[in-house]
Amino acid sequence: MEFDSEGRSSDIQDRRGEGFRPFRLGIGGVILVSVISLLLGRNPLEVLGLIARQQQSAPRNPGSAPTRGPRNPEERTAERLVRQATTDIQDFWQAALPQMTEGRRSYPRTQLVLFADETHSRCGAAQAETGPFYCPADQLVYIDLAFYAELARRFRAPGNFAQAYVLAHEFGHHIQHSLGIEQRVRHAQQLYRGRENQLNVLLELQADCFAGVWGASAARRGLLREGDVESGLHAAAAIGDDRIAQMSGRRVSPERFTHGSSAQRVEWFRRGMSQGHISACDTFGNGTLAP
């Protein structure tokens, strides 16, 4: 994938090296946080935030501050891609969303936060272990560039378009928030206890579809190269809930899925790519794009 601009600096908040303390959980810790969150009915980021604040009160070891800027050549390359993709994704939606909603909605431009190890969001602590995410409370996208090394090595999903797909998915959540979809899902989750995970899966699959809509535009504009589409589809499959469970040595339990299976993620990303319009992304099946 090759972009035709370097991206706008105003689309990025660079918080690397701001002195936040590194906070790391192994895969077991991530699973434990997920269980605690379900039991308490709390956002996992809030639980992580409580843990992080406790750690912040402990004495700091010398040399534990995050690195300012890219930590290695891989991150330097990834940063350029992130800056380019963030601008391209937002430029696309700024032009396309009013057209796709017949002028009823506009796209509110936001920012992507680059951080190293840990930072803070209005949704709670942001850590490398959580992966890229969108916080509705501050309407920002967060990413530690170390995630891309994990995507390539652990999940075997390398490539620029795979990396851009991840960002497009998170900006898809920003679109959902601006259209009121995310708020309606959270309300429905309060009303229909027992369907929280199912509703969250539909929200995540829709963000995959929105990512595909942007991908279709990138293809039309000649930004994609041979093999890029396959790279994006492979990335969608690599981070399916069933695949992650298998890699972690856990039993695959569809009722516990929060993002969708590999097959579902590929299907909805492909729908967005093939149709190139948000009308293809009705994961809730009622013609309104929302529950």
N, C-alpha and C positions, 0 to 999 in steps of 0.2 A: 504494500500500500504506500502511495506517495502523495503527499499533500502539496498544494500549490501556494501555501503561505506558512509563515513561521508561527502564526497564532498571536493573539492579543495578550499582552502582559496583564491587562486589566481583568482577564478571565481567570487569573491564578492568584491564590494566596499562598505564599511560600513561608511555612512556619518551621521549616527544618532548622535545627540549631537554636531554638528558642529557650532551651534549658529545661524542657519537660523531662521527667525522669523515665527511662525505659522501663516498661512493664510487660513482662512476657508470661504467657500461659502456654503449657503444652497442650496437645490435643485433648488429653484427659481433663485439663482445666477448663477448656472451652466447652466440653460436654457437660461438666459439672455446673458451669454457669448457666447453660441452657436448661438443665433440669431445675435448678433453683429458680430461674425466671418463670418457668411453667408453674411451679408450685406456688410461687408468690403472686403470679399474675402480673409480673413486672417486665418492662422492656429489658432485654439482655444488656443493652448499653448502660442502663441505670445500675444494674448489678455490678458490671465491670467498673463503673465509675466509683461505686462505694469501695470496692476492693482497691482501686487505684489511689483513692484519697487516703486510705489507711496506710498504704505503702509510702505515699508522699510524706507522711508524718515521721517516718523512720529515718535514721541518719543516712546520708548519701555517701556512697563509696566514691573515692576519687576516680576521675576519668569516666564517670557514667553518663555524662551529658551526651545528647544526640549529636551526630555529625551535621555540620552545616553544608548544605549542597549535596550533590550526588556522592555516594559512598564508594562507588566503583564505576568502571567504564560502562557496564551494563545499565546502570541507573542513569548515567549521562545520556545514553542513547534513548532510554525509555522516557526521560524527562522531555526531550524534544518531541517525541511522538505524542505524549500527553498534552503538551501545550498546543500542538497543531490540531490534534483531534478534538480537544475541548472547544476550541474556537470554531472548527468546522461543524461540529454537532450543533452548537448553539446558533450559528449562522443559519444552518438549515432549518431548524425549528422556528427561528424567528420569522423566516419567510414563509414556511410551509404551514404552520399551525393555524394562522388566520384563514388561509385558503381551505384547509381541510375542515374547518369548523364554520365555513361560510361567513367569516368575519366576526363570529360571536366571541372568539377567544384569541388572545395574543400570548406570545411566549415571553415570560419575564426572565430576562437574562440573569444568571447567577454566577457563582465562582466555584472553582475546584481548589480544595486545600491540599497542598503537598505537605506531608509531615514525615518525620523520622521517628519510629518507635512509638511515640505517644503524643497526643495533643488533647484538646478539650473541645467538645461540641455541646450544643444545647440539648442534645439527646443523651449526654453523658460522656464518659471517657472514650476517646478514639485510640485504638491500639492496632498495631500491625496485625495481630492475630485475628481481628474481626474481619479483615479484608476490606476492600473498598465498600463504601456505603453512602447513602443519602440520608441526611437528617432533616426531616420535615420542619422541625422547630426553628432551625436557622436557614433552611433552604440552601444548604451547601453540600457539595459532594466532597468526600474525603478519600485519600489514598496514600498509603506508604508504598513507594516504588519497589520495595523489596517483594511485594506481592507478585510482581511480574516474573521474578526469578522462580518463585514457587509455582506459578502457573506453567512455566516452561519445563521445569525440572520434575516437580512432583506430579503435576497433572498432565504433563507431556502435551501442552497446548501452546507452543511458541508462535511467534509471528506478529507483525504489526497490526493486522486486522483483528486477530484474537485479542490483542491488548485494547484496541479501539472499541471492540464489541463490549468489553467490560465497562468502559466509560459510558458508552451509549446506553447501556442498561441502567446505570445509575442516573443519568440525565433523564431517562424514561420515567423514573420515579418523580423527578421534578415536574415533568409534564403532568403526571397523575395528580400531584399536589395542586398544581395550578388549575387543573380542570375540576378539582373537588372530588376526584375518584378516591384518592387515598383517605380523605376524611370520611367518606361514606363507607369505605371498607372497615375502618376502625369503629365506626358507629355500629355497623352490622355485627362486628365481632363482640361488641358489648351486649347486643340483643340476643344473639344466637350462640350461647356458650356451647362448646363442643364442636363448633365449626370454625374456630379461630384459625387453625392450621390450614383448612381447606380454602378459606377466604384469602389467606396470605399467599398460598400457592397461586391462586388465580391472579392476584396482584403482581406477583413476581413474573409469571408467564406473560402478562400483558407488557411489562417492562422489557422482556425479551423481544416481544413482537415490535414494540416501538423502536428498539435497537435495530431490528431488521428493516423497518421503514427507512431509517436513516441510511442503513447499509445499501438499500436499493438506490437511494439518491447518489451515494458515493460511486456505485457501479455505473449509473447513467452519466456521471460527470467524468468518468475515466480515471478515477482515483485507485481502482482496484487492479491488481495484477493477477496473473495466473496462479491459482491455488489459494487465493485470499478467501474466497467464499467457503471453501472446504475448511480453511483454518478457523474461520469464525464458527462454523457449525461444530467443529471438533471442540472448540473452547466451551460452547454451550453444553455439549454432552459431558465434557470433563468435570463440570461443576454441578451436575445433577445430584440431588439428594441421595439417590440410590448408589451412585458411583462413590460419593464421599463416604457413605456408610461402609461400603465394601472395603475401601482403602483404609478405613479406621478399624477394620475387624469387627464391626458391629452388624447385627441382624438388620436387614432391610425391612423397614416398617413404614409402608405408605401412609398410614394414619398419622405418622409423626413428621411427614414431609412439610417443609416450610417454603421451599423454592420450586419444587417440581422435580420429576424424574428426568434423567438424561433425554429420554425419548420425547417427553413433553417440551423440554426447553428447546430442543432442536426443532420440533414441529412448529412452535410459535415463532421462533426466530425466522424459520424458513417462510412462514406465512407473511411476515412483515416484508421480507426480502422479495417475495414473489409478487405481492400486490402493491407495495409501496404507498399504503394509505392507512391511517389509523382506524378506518372502518373495518379493516381486516383483524383488528386486535380485540374483538369482543369476547374475551375469555369468560365473562360472566354469562354469556348466552342470552341476553335479553334486549340487545339492540341499543343499549344506552352507554356501553363501555364501563358501567359501574353496577354494583349490586342493588 
